[in-house]
Amino acid sequence: MRLTLTTLLLLSFLSIARADERPVFNLELTEKGFIPEILNVPANTRIKIKMLNSTTKVAELESFDMKFEKIATPGNSITVLTGPLHPGDYTFFDDYSVNNLRGKVVAKGISK
């Protein structure tokens, strides 16, 4: 049992280290929309998207295409992990927005 627990701890540390190695792409959510509205990312790469909620309301960064959803309180940042993404366009949005605020991730590169 001791060997199994040690192995599990080691594997969890390795997965944390790998997540930190992902390239980071920053987003800001304002009352008018996402800045930038389009994120250009490398295809076939695991990425990290960090979003600052600059609005006065709770927001939810969500994407059906990239399979994430995370709530961001006003003035705070959230981080989502996604990928690797095949070349193409992927939509994200603020699920709580009455203005239908949307953005797009464009994955470019060689398809595997």
Backbone as JSON Lines, residues from 0, in Angstrom:
{"i":0,"aa":"M","n":[0.83,-1.2,0.0],"ca":[0.0,0.0,0.0],"c":[0.87,1.25,0.0]}
{"i":1,"aa":"R","n":[1.99,1.21,0.73],"ca":[2.87,2.37,0.83],"c":[3.46,2.71,-0.54]}
{"i":2,"aa":"L","n":[3.85,1.72,-1.29],"ca":[4.4,1.95,-2.62],"c":[3.35,2.57,-3.54]}
{"i":3,"aa":"T","n":[2.13,2.12,-3.43],"ca":[1.05,2.66,-4.25],"c":[0.8,4.13,-3.93]}
{"i":4,"aa":"L","n":[0.76,4.49,-2.67],"ca":[0.54,5.88,-2.27],"c":[1.69,6.77,-2.75]}
{"i":5,"aa":"T","n":[2.91,6.3,-2.62],"ca":[4.07,7.06,-3.1],"c":[4.0,7.25,-4.6]}
{"i":6,"aa":"T","n":[3.63,6.21,-5.31],"ca":[3.5,6.3,-6.77],"c":[2.42,7.31,-7.15]}
{"i":7,"aa":"L","n":[1.29,7.27,-6.48],"ca":[0.21,8.22,-6.77],"c":[0.63,9.66,-6.51]}
{"i":8,"aa":"L","n":[1.34,9.9,-5.42],"ca":[1.82,11.25,-5.13],"c":[2.79,11.73,-6.2]}
{"i":9,"aa":"L","n":[3.69,10.87,-6.62],"ca":[4.66,11.23,-7.65],"c":[3.95,11.55,-8.96]}
{"i":10,"aa":"L","n":[2.99,10.75,-9.35],"ca":[2.24,11.0,-10.58],"c":[1.45,12.3,-10.51]}
{"i":11,"aa":"S","n":[0.89,12.62,-9.35],"ca":[0.14,13.87,-9.24],"c":[1.07,15.07,-9.34]}
{"i":12,"aa":"F","n":[2.28,14.99,-8.79],"ca":[3.24,16.08,-8.93],"c":[3.67,16.24,-10.38]}
{"i":13,"aa":"L","n":[3.85,15.14,-11.09],"ca":[4.24,15.22,-12.5],"c":[3.13,15.85,-13.34]}
{"i":14,"aa":"S","n":[1.88,15.54,-13.06],"ca":[0.79,16.13,-13.84],"c":[0.66,17.62,-13.54]}
{"i":15,"aa":"I","n":[0.92,18.04,-12.32],"ca":[0.9,19.47,-11.98],"c":[2.01,20.18,-12.74]}
{"i":16,"aa":"A","n":[3.19,19.6,-12.78],"ca":[4.3,20.23,-13.5],"c":[3.98,20.37,-14.98]}
{"i":17,"aa":"R","n":[3.35,19.37,-15.56],"ca":[2.99,19.45,-16.98],"c":[1.97,20.55,-17.25]}
{"i":18,"aa":"A","n":[1.02,20.72,-16.36],"ca":[0.0,21.77,-16.55],"c":[0.64,23.15,-16.51]}
{"i":19,"aa":"D","n":[1.67,23.32,-15.7],"ca":[2.36,24.6,-15.62],"c":[3.17,24.9,-16.87]}
{"i":20,"aa":"E","n":[3.5,23.9,-17.66],"ca":[4.3,24.1,-18.87],"c":[3.45,24.52,-20.06]}
{"i":21,"aa":"R","n":[2.16,24.52,-19.94],"ca":[1.28,24.91,-21.05],"c":[1.45,26.39,-21.35]}
{"i":22,"aa":"P","n":[1.4,26.76,-22.64],"ca":[1.41,28.19,-22.95],"c":[0.12,28.84,-22.43]}
{"i":23,"aa":"V","n":[0.26,30.07,-21.92],"ca":[-0.87,30.8,-21.34],"c":[-1.37,31.85,-22.32]}
{"i":24,"aa":"F","n":[-2.69,31.91,-22.49],"ca":[-3.33,32.91,-23.34],"c":[-4.29,33.7,-22.47]}
{"i":25,"aa":"N","n":[-4.1,35.02,-22.44],"ca":[-4.87,35.89,-21.55],"c":[-6.08,36.5,-22.25]}
{"i":26,"aa":"L","n":[-7.17,36.54,-21.51],"ca":[-8.43,37.14,-21.96],"c":[-8.89,38.11,-20.88]}
{"i":27,"aa":"E","n":[-9.59,39.13,-21.3],"ca":[-10.26,40.01,-20.35],"c":[-11.72,40.11,-20.77]}
{"i":28,"aa":"L","n":[-12.61,39.98,-19.82],"ca":[-14.03,40.15,-20.09],"c":[-14.44,41.53,-19.58]}
{"i":29,"aa":"T","n":[-14.93,42.38,-20.49],"ca":[-15.44,43.7,-20.13],"c":[-16.94,43.72,-20.38]}
{"i":30,"aa":"E","n":[-17.57,44.83,-20.06],"ca":[-19.01,44.97,-20.31],"c":[-19.34,44.87,-21.8]}
{"i":31,"aa":"K","n":[-18.36,45.19,-22.66],"ca":[-18.58,45.19,-24.11],"c":[-18.2,43.88,-24.79]}
{"i":32,"aa":"G","n":[-17.41,43.04,-24.11],"ca":[-17.03,41.78,-24.72],"c":[-15.65,41.31,-24.28]}
{"i":33,"aa":"F","n":[-15.15,40.31,-24.99],"ca":[-13.84,39.73,-24.68],"c":[-12.74,40.52,-25.38]}
{"i":34,"aa":"I","n":[-11.62,40.69,-24.68],"ca":[-10.43,41.32,-25.26],"c":[-9.28,40.34,-25.06]}
{"i":35,"aa":"P","n":[-8.64,39.84,-26.11],"ca":[-9.06,39.96,-27.5],"c":[-10.27,39.06,-27.77]}
{"i":36,"aa":"E","n":[-10.96,39.35,-28.84],"ca":[-12.12,38.54,-29.21],"c":[-11.7,37.22,-29.85]}
{"i":37,"aa":"I","n":[-10.5,37.22,-30.46],"ca":[-9.96,36.02,-31.09],"c":[-8.61,35.7,-30.48]}
{"i":38,"aa":"L","n":[-8.45,34.46,-30.0],"ca":[-7.17,33.97,-29.5],"c":[-6.59,33.03,-30.54]}
{"i":39,"aa":"N","n":[-5.41,33.35,-31.05],"ca":[-4.71,32.46,-31.98],"c":[-3.77,31.58,-31.18]}
{"i":40,"aa":"V","n":[-3.95,30.27,-31.28],"ca":[-3.17,29.32,-30.49],"c":[-2.57,28.27,-31.42]}
{"i":41,"aa":"P","n":[-1.49,27.61,-30.97],"ca":[-0.93,26.53,-31.78],"c":[-1.82,25.29,-31.72]}
{"i":42,"aa":"A","n":[-2.01,24.66,-32.86],"ca":[-2.78,23.41,-32.9],"c":[-1.99,22.29,-32.24]}
{"i":43,"aa":"N","n":[-2.69,21.27,-31.81],"ca":[-2.09,20.06,-31.24],"c":[-1.25,20.35,-30.01]}
{"i":44,"aa":"T","n":[-1.64,21.38,-29.25],"ca":[-0.91,21.77,-28.04],"c":[-1.9,21.97,-26.91]}
{"i":45,"aa":"R","n":[-1.56,21.47,-25.74],"ca":[-2.38,21.73,-24.56],"c":[-2.14,23.18,-24.14]}
{"i":46,"aa":"I","n":[-3.21,23.92,-23.87],"ca":[-3.08,25.33,-23.55],"c":[-3.8,25.68,-22.25]}
{"i":47,"aa":"K","n":[-3.46,26.85,-21.73],"ca":[-4.08,27.39,-20.54],"c":[-4.65,28.76,-20.93]}
{"i":48,"aa":"I","n":[-5.93,28.97,-20.65],"ca":[-6.57,30.26,-20.9],"c":[-6.87,30.9,-19.55]}
{"i":49,"aa":"K","n":[-6.34,32.11,-19.36],"ca":[-6.56,32.85,-18.12],"c":[-7.45,34.05,-18.45]}
{"i":50,"aa":"M","n":[-8.58,34.16,-17.75],"ca":[-9.52,35.25,-18.01],"c":[-9.71,36.12,-16.78]}
{"i":51,"aa":"L","n":[-9.58,37.43,-16.96],"ca":[-9.88,38.41,-15.93],"c":[-11.29,38.93,-16.16]}
{"i":52,"aa":"N","n":[-12.12,38.85,-15.15],"ca":[-13.48,39.37,-15.24],"c":[-13.47,40.83,-14.76]}
{"i":53,"aa":"S","n":[-13.43,41.77,-15.69],"ca":[-13.42,43.2,-15.36],"c":[-14.82,43.79,-15.26]}
{"i":54,"aa":"T","n":[-15.83,42.96,-15.3],"ca":[-17.2,43.45,-15.2],"c":[-17.6,43.56,-13.73]}
{"i":55,"aa":"T","n":[-18.79,44.07,-13.5],"ca":[-19.32,44.18,-12.14],"c":[-20.25,43.02,-11.8]}
{"i":56,"aa":"K","n":[-20.3,42.03,-12.68],"ca":[-21.2,40.89,-12.49],"c":[-20.43,39.57,-12.55]}
{"i":57,"aa":"V","n":[-21.04,38.55,-11.99],"ca":[-20.48,37.21,-12.09],"c":[-20.57,36.76,-13.55]}
{"i":58,"aa":"A","n":[-19.52,36.11,-14.03],"ca":[-19.48,35.62,-15.41],"c":[-19.16,34.13,-15.39]}
{"i":59,"aa":"E","n":[-19.51,33.47,-16.48],"ca":[-19.13,32.07,-16.63],"c":[-18.5,31.89,-18.0]}
{"i":60,"aa":"L","n":[-17.2,31.61,-18.0],"ca":[-16.5,31.31,-19.25],"c":[-16.84,29.87,-19.61]}
{"i":61,"aa":"E","n":[-17.45,29.69,-20.78],"ca":[-17.9,28.36,-21.17],"c":[-17.61,28.11,-22.64]}
{"i":62,"aa":"S","n":[-17.33,26.85,-22.95],"ca":[-17.14,26.42,-24.32],"c":[-17.61,24.98,-24.45]}
{"i":63,"aa":"F","n":[-18.57,24.77,-25.35],"ca":[-18.98,23.39,-25.65],"c":[-17.9,22.7,-26.47]}
{"i":64,"aa":"D","n":[-17.28,23.45,-27.39],"ca":[-16.25,22.9,-28.28],"c":[-15.02,22.41,-27.51]}
{"i":65,"aa":"M","n":[-14.6,23.2,-26.51],"ca":[-13.38,22.88,-25.77],"c":[-13.66,22.23,-24.43]}
{"i":66,"aa":"K","n":[-14.95,22.03,-24.14],"ca":[-15.4,21.28,-22.95],"c":[-14.91,21.88,-21.63]}
{"i":67,"aa":"F","n":[-15.23,23.16,-21.41],"ca":[-14.96,23.75,-20.11],"c":[-16.05,24.76,-19.76]}
{"i":68,"aa":"E","n":[-16.19,24.99,-18.46],"ca":[-17.02,26.05,-17.93],"c":[-16.52,26.38,-16.53]}
{"i":69,"aa":"K","n":[-16.36,27.68,-16.29],"ca":[-15.84,28.09,-15.0],"c":[-16.39,29.47,-14.65]}
{"i":70,"aa":"I","n":[-16.78,29.64,-13.4],"ca":[-17.36,30.9,-12.93],"c":[-16.25,31.85,-12.47]}
{"i":71,"aa":"A","n":[-16.41,33.13,-12.85],"ca":[-15.46,34.18,-12.46],"c":[-16.24,35.3,-11.77]}
{"i":72,"aa":"T","n":[-15.89,35.58,-10.53],"ca":[-16.53,36.68,-9.81],"c":[-15.94,38.01,-10.28]}
{"i":73,"aa":"P","n":[-16.65,39.11,-10.06],"ca":[-16.17,40.42,-10.53],"c":[-14.78,40.76,-10.0]}
{"i":74,"aa":"G","n":[-13.9,41.21,-10.9],"ca":[-12.56,41.63,-10.52],"c":[-11.57,40.5,-10.31]}
{"i":75,"aa":"N","n":[-11.97,39.28,-10.52],"ca":[-11.09,38.13,-10.3],"c":[-10.79,37.39,-11.59]}
{"i":76,"aa":"S","n":[-9.74,36.56,-11.53],"ca":[-9.3,35.77,-12.69],"c":[-9.61,34.31,-12.47]}
{"i":77,"aa":"I","n":[-9.81,33.62,-13.58],"ca":[-9.97,32.17,-13.57],"c":[-9.05,31.59,-14.64]}
{"i":78,"aa":"T","n":[-8.75,30.32,-14.51],"ca":[-7.91,29.63,-15.48],"c":[-8.6,28.34,-15.91]}
{"i":79,"aa":"V","n":[-8.59,28.09,-17.21],"ca":[-9.11,26.82,-17.73],"c":[-8.01,26.16,-18.56]}
{"i":80,"aa":"L","n":[-8.01,24.84,-18.54],"ca":[-7.05,24.06,-19.33],"c":[-7.81,23.37,-20.45]}
{"i":81,"aa":"T","n":[-7.22,23.35,-21.62],"ca":[-7.86,22.69,-22.75],"c":[-6.81,22.21,-23.73]}
{"i":82,"aa":"G","n":[-7.27,21.47,-24.73],"ca":[-6.37,20.98,-25.76],"c":[-5.92,19.57,-25.46]}
{"i":83,"aa":"P","n":[-5.15,19.03,-26.38],"ca":[-4.7,19.64,-27.63],"c":[-5.87,19.8,-28.61]}
{"i":84,"aa":"L","n":[-5.84,20.9,-29.35],"ca":[-6.9,21.23,-30.29],"c":[-6.45,20.97,-31.72]}
{"i":85,"aa":"H","n":[-7.3,20.33,-32.49],"ca":[-7.04,20.18,-33.93],"c":[-7.14,21.55,-34.58]}
{"i":86,"aa":"P","n":[-6.49,21.75,-35.73],"ca":[-6.63,23.04,-36.42],"c":[-8.11,23.35,-36.66]}
{"i":87,"aa":"G","n":[-8.49,24.59,-36.38],"ca":[-9.88,24.99,-36.57],"c":[-10.29,26.09,-35.61]}
{"i":88,"aa":"D","n":[-11.58,26.4,-35.63],"ca":[-12.16,27.45,-34.8],"c":[-12.98,26.84,-33.68]}
{"i":89,"aa":"Y","n":[-12.86,27.42,-32.49],"ca":[-13.56,26.95,-31.3],"c":[-14.19,28.15,-30.61]}
{"i":90,"aa":"T","n":[-15.47,28.06,-30.3],"ca":[-16.2,29.18,-29.71],"c":[-16.18,29.1,-28.18]}
{"i":91,"aa":"F","n":[-16.07,30.27,-27.54],"ca":[-16.27,30.38,-26.1],"c":[-17.22,31.56,-25.85]}
{"i":92,"aa":"F","n":[-17.83,31.6,-24.67],"ca":[-18.8,32.65,-24.39],"c":[-18.99,32.83,-22.9]}
{"i":93,"aa":"D","n":[-19.6,33.97,-22.53],"ca":[-20.02,34.2,-21.15],"c":[-21.46,33.72,-21.05]}
{"i":94,"aa":"D","n":[-21.64,32.62,-20.38],"ca":[-22.96,32.0,-20.29],"c":[-23.96,32.85,-19.51]}
{"i":95,"aa":"Y","n":[-23.46,33.77,-18.66],"ca":[-24.36,34.61,-17.86],"c":[-24.67,35.94,-18.54]}
{"i":96,"aa":"S","n":[-24.1,36.21,-19.68],"ca":[-24.27,37.5,-20.35],"c":[-25.62,37.6,-21.05]}
{"i":97,"aa":"V","n":[-26.3,38.73,-20.84],"ca":[-27.54,38.97,-21.58],"c":[-27.23,39.52,-22.97]}
{"i":98,"aa":"N","n":[-25.98,39.96,-23.17],"ca":[-25.56,40.52,-24.46],"c":[-24.95,39.49,-25.4]}
{"i":99,"aa":"N","n":[-24.99,38.2,-24.99],"ca":[-24.46,37.13,-25.84],"c":[-22.99,37.36,-26.2]}
{"i":100,"aa":"L","n":[-22.16,37.67,-25.19],"ca":[-20.73,37.94,-25.42],"c":[-20.02,36.65,-25.81]}
{"i":101,"aa":"R","n":[-19.34,36.69,-26.97],"ca":[-18.67,35.51,-27.51],"c":[-17.27,35.85,-27.98]}
{"i":102,"aa":"G","n":[-16.45,34.82,-28.06],"ca":[-15.12,34.93,-28.62],"c":[-14.77,33.64,-29.32]}
{"i":103,"aa":"K","n":[-13.56,33.6,-29.84],"ca":[-13.17,32.43,-30.64],"c":[-11.69,32.12,-30.41]}
{"i":104,"aa":"V","n":[-11.39,30.84,-30.3],"ca":[-10.01,30.34,-30.33],"c":[-9.78,29.79,-31.72]}
{"i":105,"aa":"V","n":[-8.69,30.22,-32.35],"ca":[-8.32,29.71,-33.67],"c":[-7.03,28.93,-33.5]}
{"i":106,"aa":"A","n":[-7.11,27.61,-33.67],"ca":[-5.93,26.74,-33.58],"c":[-5.34,26.58,-34.97]}
{"i":107,"aa":"K","n":[-4.08,26.97,-35.08],"ca":[-3.41,26.9,-36.39],"c":[-2.18,26.01,-36.28]}
{"i":108,"aa":"G","n":[-1.92,25.3,-37.35],"ca":[-0.75,24.45,-37.38],"c":[-1.03,23.2,-38.18]}
{"i":109,"aa":"I","n":[-0.12,22.26,-38.06],"ca":[-0.21,21.01,-38.82],"c":[-1.08,20.02,-38.07]}
{"i":110,"aa":"S","n":[-2.03,19.44,-38.76],"ca":[-2.89,18.43,-38.17],"c":[-2.13,17.13,-38.04]}
{"i":111,"aa":"K","n":[-2.34,16.43,-36.91],"ca":[-1.68,15.14,-36.69],"c":[-2.59,14.01,-37.05]}
